[in-house]
Amino acid sequence: MTTLQRAQCHVKAHPLALDVALAAAVLLCMMGASFVDPNSQGHGGWTARTPDLLSLLLMVLGAAALTLRRRAPMKVLAFTGTASLVESVTADPRAPVAMSAVIALYTVASTTDRTTSWRVGLLTMTVLTGSAMLAGPLPWYAQENLGIFAWTGMAATAGDAVRSRRAFIDAIRERAERAERTREEEARRRVAEERLRIARDLHDVVAHHIALVNVQAGVAAHVMDKRPDQAKEALAHVREASRSALNELRATVGLLRQSGDPEAPTEPAPGLHRLDELVGTFHNAGLPVEVARADQDTTLPAAIDLAAYRVIQEALTNVRKHAGAEAKAEVSVVRVGPNIEITVLDNGPGRGAGEEGPDEGGGHGLLGMRERVTAVGGRCTTGPRYGGGFRVHAILPVKSGPRAADGAASLVQRTAQM
């Protein structure tokens, strides 16, 4: 920090000390000017003079009032203006008491609004100049009278300019602070959304494969002694499911690496073109699934295709986990006008796919499903079926609108290799 900066900090921390120093300097200037006669006729130079006692008293009182100019600027201006008025009407020779009024007028103009500044400045200039011209001992056109007019006008103008510059700087600082707060809030919002999407992606990947691993491991343990061939087949399915889970987790976590890390895999995002493969994994886990499709020649955007695949994957995973060993599932994919409708039904005796609702099981499957569908501009409804079982129904737009593009752009980039 430089010497000037330290001085500025000290002045801001002790404003009264600055006002006292200013009052002393103004008093010294008034005293010095009051002992000099600029109108001397001798040899064209200035001569010494002695001011009267009233002028000296008014100068001291006017300078002392300036120490309070920050606390009560209007009152200080009124007091110094009155002292200047008395001096201009009664004193001869005249002392520069008006200097204190000029400083007080500058303070008022720099601390109030523009309208008040100009009104008070015009009033002060008119009263002091008019009284000096009309009631003073000097002719109306005397240099001292014109000087009062000029100095009061400059004080009001300078104070208003300082106030305007201060307001401009404050406005710039406020806008900068507001922009910084907005950037921080936007960054926090994006981080929260990113965490939510990553959590949803990880849930979709882990829940499906771990459920299959759990089922096949249970089958292997049950038939290990009596039917080792079937146990071996179940363990093979466990191995395949765990390998798929690890690959998808590796791809997802790879997106969280720094930009300088090796590039992540760029496999196509899963979609309805892999529906048969997905259904096959559930067949291997012992869940009969029937598929009906009426979406031929329908090309879906990547975000919509991924959302449809994840809805079916999550719904079937919940059926396998919660609908019971004898449950069956039905999947339908139908093109209806501008939308594609996904329906997953099961006939389980329990609560079915709704077992993992966020309000009852503490899970996040249904919640993540709804969020994923909503992010691409669709609607998702879930609930128990009449007579038993559970129903998951999602309506997705065939074409991505602005809402879908905004909600799913980062989602597709993050899961493009899954």
Secondary structure, 3 states (H helix, E strand, C coil): CCHHHHHHHHHHHCHHHHHHHHHHHHHHHHHHHHCEECCCCCCCCCEECCCCHHHHHHHHHHHHHHHHCCCCHHHHHHHHHHHHHHHHHHCCCCCCCHHHHHHHHHHHHHHCCHHHHHHHHHHHHHHHHHHHHHHCCCCCCCHHHHHHHHHHHHHHHHHHHHHHHHHHHHHHHHHHHHHHHHHHHHHHHHHHHHHHHHHHHHHHHHHHHHHHHHHHHHHHHHHCCCCHHHHHHHHHHHHHHHHHHHHHHHHHHHCCCCCCCCCCCCCCCCCHHHHHHHHHHHHHCCCCEEEEEECCCCCCCHHHHHHHHHHHHHHHHHHHHHCCCCCCEEEEEEEECCEEEEEEEECCCCCHHHHHCCCCCCCCHHHHHHHHHHHCCCEEEEEECCCCCEEEEEEEECCCCHHHHHHHHHHHHHCCCC
